[in-house]
Amino acid sequence: MSRLSQPTGALACLLAGAALISFSAVMVRLVSVGPSSSAFYRMLIGGVALAVWSRLRGKSLWGGWVGLGSACLAGLLFALDLTLWHRAILLLGPGLSTILANFQVFVVAGVGVLVLGERPGWRLGAAIPLAMFGLWLLVGVRWQGLGPGYHYGVGLGLLAACAYGSYLLCLRWSVRRVGGLDPMSSVALMSLVCAGLLLAEMWRSGESLIVNSAWDWGWLAVYGLACHAGGWVLISLGLKQVAASRAGLVLLLQPTLAFGWDVLFFGRSTTPLEAGGALLAVAAIYLGATGRPAAK
């Protein structure tokens, strides 16, 4: 992919990447392997594909010790995110688990404003509470009367949001500050590190590496190549020129679409309040994408 030269192109990459990774939870539900196993194959298949592509383009996978350290940190955070999120998917379904994990918007936006010195304009300032209200309507948690498994899944989803937001900030810092690696090589290195960490988690939890059917291999290939490799290269390119607080809001497209896939593919029942929450989330994405925060 060519280097982006305009903010509009960066936003388009973020939106396209978010759309691709919105199918991730669908893949996790479709395969009949454990949650850590599906995460491992996602990162291994996607990481190897990106590494091969990078080498064919003449790009190096070595960006110095700082680049390796940032890849290890990003890989650790993403491995933690996937471990928590995949378990939440199996407990709550693709839609709700992905929405909860994407409360990352508040982690990313908070750090962007409070730590990185980004100054939100009125559109971005309006988008954040609108996104919060839309997500609240979408979640629609009827806490009383729901079992401990549901409560546990909600907790896992919120913890995944913290790990996911930290990962996005680490990835953004890496692609903007660490020299020697282009975005594709950076994501490839991070993915391979993450795959190694997930393999260790599989050994710890006793999950098997065995994949029993050609269908499962097919879904895992789509998960690794399209949802992961394609999606995260686009997101990495977009993160280079988009402020952190705005990027988090644009990526809300992922849980909104994931909720739609849950309804379409798995027959999730939807109330009018949840449908209204989806519309509000889309409105928040629009405001976040068209606002003009001033990055420090």
N, C-alpha and C positions, 0 to 999 in steps of 0.2 A: 504493500500500500504506500502511496505517496505521502509525503509529509503534509500535514494540514496547514493551511495558510490563513484561514479565516475562522472567526468564532462560530459562524453559521455551520461550517463543515464539522467543527468539533462537537457542536450540539447534535448534529445529525448522526455522528458516530456514536455518541452516548445513547441516543434514542434507539438506534439500530441494535447496539449491543444489549441494551436492556430488554428489547423484544426477543432476541435470541435466548438470553439466559432465563427468560420467563418460562420457557419450556422445561427447565431443569427439574422442577418438582414433579412434573408429569413423568419424566424419565425414571425418577426414583420410584414412583408408584408402579410403573409398568414392569420393572425388572424384579425377578424373584431371587434377589441376593440380599445380604444384610446391608444395613445403612452405611457402615464403614467400608464395606466391599464396593458398593456402587460409587462412593466418593473416591476410593482409591483408583478404580478403573477410569473414572472421569479424568482425574489428574494425570494418570499415567498415559492414557491414550492421547489426551489433549497436549500434554507436555512434550511427548515424543514427536507428535506431528508438528508442533511449533518449532522444536529444536531442529528437525530435519529441514523444514522450510527456511528457517533462519540461515542454516549453513548453505543451502542451495542459493540463497541470495547473497552469499559472501559475508554474512554478519557473524560476529563472534559471540559466543555464549559467556565469555569471560570479560567482566567489566571492572576487574580489580577487587580488592578485598572489601571495599566499601559496598560495591555492587553485590558481592556474595552475601555480605552481612544483611543488607536490606532484603535480598531474596529470601534468606533464611527466616528473617522476622516476619515478612509477608506470608511465607509458606506456613509458618507456625500459626499465625492468626487465622489464615484461611482454613487450615486443617481443623482448628478449634471450631470455627464457624460451621463447616460442613458436618462435623461430628454431632454438634448440637442440632443443627437444622434438619438433617436427614432423620434423626430420631423424632423430631417434632412433626415432620411430614407423615410418618407412619402413625402417629397418635391423633393428629388433627386434620390431616388431608393437605393437599397441595396449596389450596387458596389461603386458608387462615395461617398456616405455618409460615408461608412466604410473606404475608402481610406483617406478621409479628417480627420476622427477621429484618424486614425493611424499615422498622423503626430506627434503623441506622441513620435515617435522615436527620434525626435529632442529635446523634453523636457527631456526625460530620458537620452539620451546620453550626452546632455549638462550638466545636473546636475552631471552625473557620472564622467565626465572629470573635470569640473570646480569646483565642490564642494566636491565630494567624493575622488578626487585625483587619479582616474583611468588613467593609461597611455596607450593610444591606440597604437597598433602596426600598421604596414603599411597596413595590410589587412583591419583592422577596419577603418583606416583612408581613405582608398579607397572606402570602402563600403558606408560610409555616403553620400558623394556627388553622388555616383552612385544611391543610393536609392532616393535621392532628385530628380535627373533627371528622374528616372523611374516613380516616383510618379507624376512628372510634366507632363510627356507624358500621363500617365493614366488619369489624371484629364482632360487635354485638354480643359480647360475652355475658351469658346468663350464668353467672358464677354459682349461684345457689342451685343445688339440685344436680349439678354435673359432677361426674366421678373424679377420683384422684388422678386417673390417667389423663384426663383432660386438663386438670390443673397443672400436672407435671409437664404436659406438652406446651402449655402457655409459658411456663417458666423457662423451658428450654428455648422456645422461640425468642423470648426477650433477651436471654443470655446470648443467643446467636446474633441478635442485633448489635450488641456491644462488640462482639468479635468482628462482625462484618464491617461496622463503621470504622473500627481500628485498622482493619485490613485495607479499606479504601483509602484512608489517610496515608498509610504506609506506602501503598502502591502509587498514589499521587505524588508523594515526596520523591519516590524512587525514579519515576519517569521524568520528573522535572529537574531533579538535582543531581542524580548520579550519572556521570558521564561514561561513555564507552559502550553503552547498550541501547539499542533501539527498543521500542515498546514490545515488539514481538519476542525478541530475545529475552527481555526482562520477564515477561509472563511465562515463557518456556522454562526459564531457570526456576522461577518461583513454583511452577507446577510440579517440576521434578522433585524439588525439595519437599513440597507438600505431600506428594505421593509417598515418599519415603517415611514421612511422619505418620501418615495414615496406615501404612503397612505395619508400623510398630503398634499402632492402636488396634489393628486387627489381631495381631499376635496377643496383645494384652487381653482383649475381650473374647478371644477364642473364635472369631469369625473365620469362615473358610474362603479361600481364593477360587474355589470351584464355581464355574458358570455352567449351568446344566443344559442350556438350549441355544440354538442358533438365533432365536428371537431375542433372547437376553443379550447375546453378543451384539446383535444389530442395534438394540436400544442403547447399549453402553457405548457403541461407536458413535451414534448420533449425539449422545450426551457429551462425550469427550471432544469430538471434532467440531460440532456446530455450536452447542450450548456453551461449552467452555472455551475452546480455542478461538472460534470465530467471535463469540460474544465479548471475551475479555480483551482481545486485541483491539476491537473497536472502542471499547470503554477506555482502555489505556491511552489510545490516541486522543480521545476526547478530553480526558482528564488533564492533558498537558496544557490546555488553553481555557479551561472552564474553572471558575472559582469553586472552592470546595463546597460552600453552602448551596450554590446553585446546582452543582453536580449531584448532590444527595437528593434534591427534589426531582431532577430529571429522571433519576433511577427509580423513582416511585412508579414509573411505567411498568417495571417488572412485577411488583405484587398485584397491580391492577389487572394486568393480563393473566397472571397466574390464577387469580380468582375467577376470571372468565373461563380459563381452561378447565378449572375444577368443576364449574357448572356444566360446561359443554361436554367434557369427556367422562366425568365421573358422577354426573347427575346430582350435584350438590344443590339442595333446596336453598332458595334465595328469597329473603323478605324485601319489601319495598325500602326499608331503612338501609339494608345492605346495598341495594342497587343505587340508592342515593349516595351512599358513601363512595361507591366506585366513581360516580360522576364528579363528586367533590374532589376526589384524588386526582382525576384527570385535569380538572380546573386548576388545582394547585400546581401540577406539572407545567401547565401552560404559563401560569404566572411566574413560576420559578425560572422557566426557560426564557421568558421575555423581559425579566427584570435585569437590571444592570448594576450588580454589586461591584464595588471598587476593590480589587484585590490589593493587598499590601505589597 
